Amino acid sequence: MAQPTLGLVATALVIALSLAYLALFDFATFVGPVAFFMLCLIPAQVVLVVLAPNPPFAARLRQPIRGIALILATVAVAIVATPIALQLAGEGISPPGPIPSHYAVIVVPTTFFMAIMFGGWPFSAMTKNRGVVAGLALIASYGLTYAIFRSLFNYDFLQGTPVHLASAPQGMYNGEMALVFYVTALAGMFLLLHFDLWPLTTSPAVMKQPILGVIWLAVSLAIGALVMTITTGQMGLRPMYVLTRVTAPFIFGTIIVLNMLQNSLFASLAQPVKGLANAVTAAIIGVVLAQVYGLVSPAIVGAMPPEVPDAYEVWLVNALLSVTFPFLIFFAACLNYWPLAAPAPAPGQPAQT
């Protein structure tokens, strides 16, 4: 099975699996401990897939054993990271409320920035051991995010509510607004990936670390600021509305177009036309699938609790990005589309005929 058919079939199967997984949990269980654990799983997944895709323990394994080993390794790291993150940002209180959940959310963009924008720099300049680079990048992502969280996020708007914490950050910006801005900056990173980093690729000097990472990050933050200015500023939209109708759908659609379909839809086009076509397609796919998730949500989770602010938005963004997103990456990057695609031979092994 070739692309894009392979990616479309794989995406449909993973979405079906994700919806079945979501149906296992009521609203409170899902948006609390389940989503928190899944959020803590994604950073480990990112550094594994991007920085250390062929660890020694899996190098000679064949599918599906190889994929299962990689998934279990990611889950093991998440099991360790979850209580640490909860203690750091949530006083260890379970189930986690919105404050520690926001911290877990923003670790994800930081990890993407560290792994993709900077390619693991500065750790990649210190050692050739990709496992060490991945591990250091993961630890640094949690630490850097914590500094951002404490200095820039403010949760005074939650004072007087049961979910407020005495240790809540008292930074410079409304926590909800800062969260959506930061995740939207991640969408900005993905936007440049649609263009294969054009026009940055026209300058060889720019395509070296850390210059590439710094410029790419600055452009992504500018995109996030522009989107927030237009949507929450000029249009007066709620931050969580922007997150679930604009930002999350675009990220979700991007994963399908670039990862699941392996950038195959417009391969014959040159940049920047290819990037524009990719980005528009990702936005359309993401918006449509977000609507589908919304339509089936009553059958999966039942009525949203009216006492929870933005309950629908909280469920939807976690359904898309905390569950389906990592499931898609597991299937494409870890299992390499097994069993839809024939497994590649392990090193030193003959190819299947």
Helices and strands as residue ranges (DSSP letters): H 5-22, H 27-29, I 30-34, H 35-51, G 56-58, H 65-90, H 98-112, I 113-117, G 123-125, H 130-152, E 153-154, G 156-158, E 173-174, H 175-194, G 200-202, H 211-228, I 229-234, H 239-242, I 243-247, H 248-254, I 255-260, H 273-301, H 311-317, I 318-324, H 325-329, I 330-334
